[in-house]
Amino acid sequence: MLEGGVRPPGGLSMTPPVNNGAREFDFLSVAVRPTPDLARLRASLVEGALDFAVVEELAADHGVRPLLAIALAAVQWQGVPATLRTSLDSFAHGHLVRTLAMSEALGRLVRLFGQNAIRFAVFKGAVLAADLYGDLSRREFTDIDVIVPPGSRAGAEALAATLGYVSRQGERAFREAFLGYQGQYALVGNDTAVDLHWDFSAVPLPFPLSAAEIWPKLVSTRVGNTDVPSLAPDDLALLLAGHGMKEAWKSLAWICDFAMLIDRLPHLDWTTLYGRAHRRGCGDAVLVGATLAERICGVAMPAGLKPIVGQRLRVERVVTKVVARLHDRHAIRQGQRDLDDLDLCDDAWGRFKALAGFALTPTPGDYRALPLPRPLWPLYYVARPVRLAGRLLFRR
């Protein structure tokens, strides 16, 4: 209403419409795909309907600023505000410095584990940038993900501590009791962080790739001046599908990764990959990843998956949900919804088993709600279901 309570003519609101960023997201997805559609980019820039502040915000939120800068440079920055170009140039300089520092940090960790006979593999982050993008500076990453056999996690953590990486999630006994089910610990150093894994997902959830499968097939990836053990291409495909699905595909960067893998590794047997994931109860993760890669990043779906996607009606429902959320920058900034990671499960029975597992698995929230001395920690296996039931019964 106007001053004095007078409505504008025709009852129209004077409040400007809120830009949810859908147009800007589409522009960004065209820019960052494995083969950017330069004609569409130029057309969008000439049209002049983009909010470049939103473009920049989305590129930062989704971690795709290096790819956006490369695409805009390919169209000679025509129609791009000088402020955005300056901002991306500044980011590129800082990102290069960070990637070099993280490459050195990774090298130190790799050498330390190697010298002490710790079996390990590095995944995501720098090795993914090197494997799929061919250049560390083309992909944003903020930490080092390393996986070790379950029996080596204590030794690996102790070695990482000599390089300054320590846990801020409590003492080891607390972490084993309340965080061990997650299959990883976060270790924080002065210049970067290390996620120390012994599994790829939380215990109650299925996952397309078993940690035990990777060890006989490790390959070597060159990162800076260091040869780093990393996942075989087929295992990497399953990892990216599972990780994306577990995290509700809320980052465009993860869809770009999967699209880049399909584009760069055409020899992969996707029918076999789907079969492996399906036997573990989460084959839809592969189908959803391939469908999103096609719709968002313009990469053709592998031929072997097309007939399977057509038989799985659930895939379209999940993809529709993901695409709608990606096109609303306000929704995507709210983060992952509770229980979204249950989408990893192909069917209702899998989701029920995962829910039951979570209901019986103590978490730090249970400890905060009812701090008990260590000898009584086993009681949380009884207290947690009771606490959850009470929350459901008395919620408003």
Residue pairs with C-beta under 8 A, 6 or more apart in sequence:
1 7
2 8
2 14
8 14
18 330
19 51
19 54
20 327
20 328
20 329
20 330
21 51
21 54
21 57
21 58
21 327
21 328
21 329
21 330
22 327
22 328
23 49
23 50
23 51
24 50
24 51
24 54
24 55
24 58
24 329
25 58
25 252
25 326
25 327
25 329
26 327
27 41
27 44
27 50
27 55
28 55
28 58
28 59
28 62
28 64
28 68
28 252
29 252
29 296
29 297
30 36
30 37
30 40
30 41
30 44
30 298
31 41
31 67
31 68
31 71
31 72
32 64
32 67
32 68
32 71
32 252
32 256
32 297
33 256
33 259
33 296
33 297
33 298
33 299
34 256
34 259
34 260
34 263
34 264
34 297
34 298
34 299
35 263
35 298
36 70
36 71
36 74
37 298
38 71
38 74
38 75
41 71
41 72
41 75
42 75
42 78
42 79
44 50
45 75
45 78
45 79
45 80
46 78
46 79
48 79
52 80
52 81
52 83
52 84
54 329
55 68
55 84
56 84
56 87
56 88
57 329
58 252
58 329
59 65
59 68
61 329
61 332
61 333
62 251
62 252
62 253
63 139
63 140
63 251
63 252
63 253
64 140
64 252
64 253
64 256
65 88
65 91
65 92
65 95
65 140
66 92
66 95
66 137
66 138
66 139
66 140
67 138
67 139
67 256
68 88
69 88
69 89
69 91
69 92
70 138
72 80
72 84
72 85
72 88
77 85
92 137
95 137
95 140
96 137
99 126
99 129
99 136
99 137
99 141
100 136
100 224
101 191
101 192
102 125
102 126
102 141
102 144
102 191
102 192
103 126
103 136
103 223
103 224
103 226
104 224
105 144
105 163
105 189
105 191
105 192
106 122
106 125
106 126
106 144
106 223
106 224
106 226
106 228
107 223
107 224
107 225
107 226
108 163
109 144
109 146
109 160
109 163
109 194
110 120
110 122
110 226
110 228
110 229
111 226
112 159
112 160
112 162
112 163
113 120
113 146
113 148
113 156
113 159
116 155
116 159
118 148
118 152
118 155
118 156
118 159
119 148
119 149
119 152
119 215
120 146
120 147
120 148
120 152
120 156
120 229
121 146
121 147
121 214
121 215
121 218
121 229
121 230
121 231
122 144
122 145
122 146
122 221
122 223
122 228
122 229
122 230
123 145
123 146
123 147
123 230
123 231
123 236
123 239
124 141
124 145
124 239
124 243
125 141
125 142
125 143
125 144
125 145
126 136
126 141
126 144
126 223
126 228
127 221
127 223
127 228
127 230
128 139
128 141
128 236
128 257
129 135
129 136
129 137
129 138
129 139
129 141
130 136
130 221
130 222
130 223
131 221
131 230
131 236
132 139
132 257
132 260
132 261
132 264
133 139
133 260
136 223
136 224
139 253
139 257
140 253
142 192
142 193
143 192
143 193
143 194
143 195
144 192
144 193
144 194
144 195
145 194
145 195
145 197
146 156
146 194
146 195
146 196
146 197
147 197
147 198
147 199
147 200
147 211
147 214
148 156
148 196
148 197
148 198
149 198
149 211
149 215
150 198
150 199
150 211
152 198
153 185
153 196
153 198
154 172
156 196
157 167
157 172
157 185
157 187
157 196
160 187
160 194
160 196
161 187
163 189
164 189
164 190
165 187
165 188
165 189
165 193
165 194
166 187
166 188
166 189
167 175
167 185
167 186
167 187
167 188
168 186
168 188
169 175
169 179
169 185
169 186
169 364
170 178
170 179
170 364
173 374
174 367
175 185
177 362
177 377
177 380
178 362
178 363
178 364
178 366
178 367
179 185
179 363
179 364
181 202
181 203
181 204
181 361
182 202
182 203
183 197
183 198
183 199
183 200
183 201
183 202
183 203
183 211
184 195
184 196
184 197
184 198
184 199
185 195
185 196
186 193
186 194
186 195
186 196
187 193
187 194
187 195
187 196
197 211
198 211
199 207
199 211
200 207
200 209
200 210
200 211
200 239
200 242
200 243
201 207
201 242
201 246
201 344
202 341
202 358
203 357
203 361
204 353
204 354
204 355
204 356
204 357
204 358
204 361
205 246
205 341
205 342
205 344
205 345
205 354
205 357
206 280
206 281
206 282
206 344
206 345
206 350
206 354
207 242
207 246
207 280
207 282
207 344
208 238
208 239
208 241
208 242
208 276
208 277
208 280
208 282
208 283
208 285
208 286
209 235
209 238
209 239
209 242
209 276
209 277
209 280
210 280
213 235
214 231
214 232
214 235
217 231
217 232
217 234
217 235
218 229
218 230
218 231
218 232
219 229
219 230
219 231
219 232
219 233
220 227
220 228
220 229
220 230
221 227
221 228
221 229
221 230
222 228
230 236
231 239
233 261
233 265
233 268
234 268
234 269
234 272
234 273
236 261
237 261
237 265
237 268
237 270
237 273
237 286
238 273
238 276
238 277
238 286
240 254
240 257
240 258
240 261
240 289
241 258
241 277
241 285
241 286
241 288
241 289
242 277
242 282
242 285
242 344
243 254
244 254
244 255
244 257
244 258
244 285
244 288
244 289
244 292
245 282
245 284
245 285
245 288
245 289
245 341
245 343
245 344
246 341
246 344
247 254
247 336
247 340
247 341
248 322
248 325
248 336
248 337
248 340
248 341
248 343
249 255
249 288
249 289
249 292
249 322
249 326
250 322
250 325
250 326
250 332
250 335
250 336
252 296
252 326
255 289
255 292
255 293
255 296
255 297
256 297
258 289
258 290
258 292
258 293
259 292
259 293
259 296
259 297
259 298
259 299
261 268
262 268
262 290
262 293
262 299
262 300
262 301
262 302
263 299
268 302
269 304
270 286
270 290
270 302
270 303
270 304
270 305
271 304
271 305
271 308
273 286
274 283
274 286
274 287
274 304
274 305
274 308
275 283
277 283
277 285
277 286
278 346
281 345
281 346
281 347
281 350
282 344
282 345
282 346
282 350
283 308
283 346
284 312
284 314
284 315
284 318
284 343
284 346
285 344
286 305
287 305
287 308
287 309
287 312
287 315
288 315
288 318
288 319
288 322
288 343
290 301
290 302
290 305
290 309
291 301
291 309
291 315
291 316
291 319
292 319
292 322
292 323
293 299
293 301
294 300
294 301
295 319
295 323
296 323
296 326
301 309
309 315
314 346
318 343
324 331
325 331
325 332
326 332
339 355
342 351
342 354
342 355
344 354
345 351
345 353
345 354
359 384
359 385
359 388
360 381
360 384
360 385
361 384
362 377
362 380
362 381
362 384
363 384
366 380
366 383
366 384
366 387
367 380
369 387
370 380
370 383
370 387
372 379
372 380
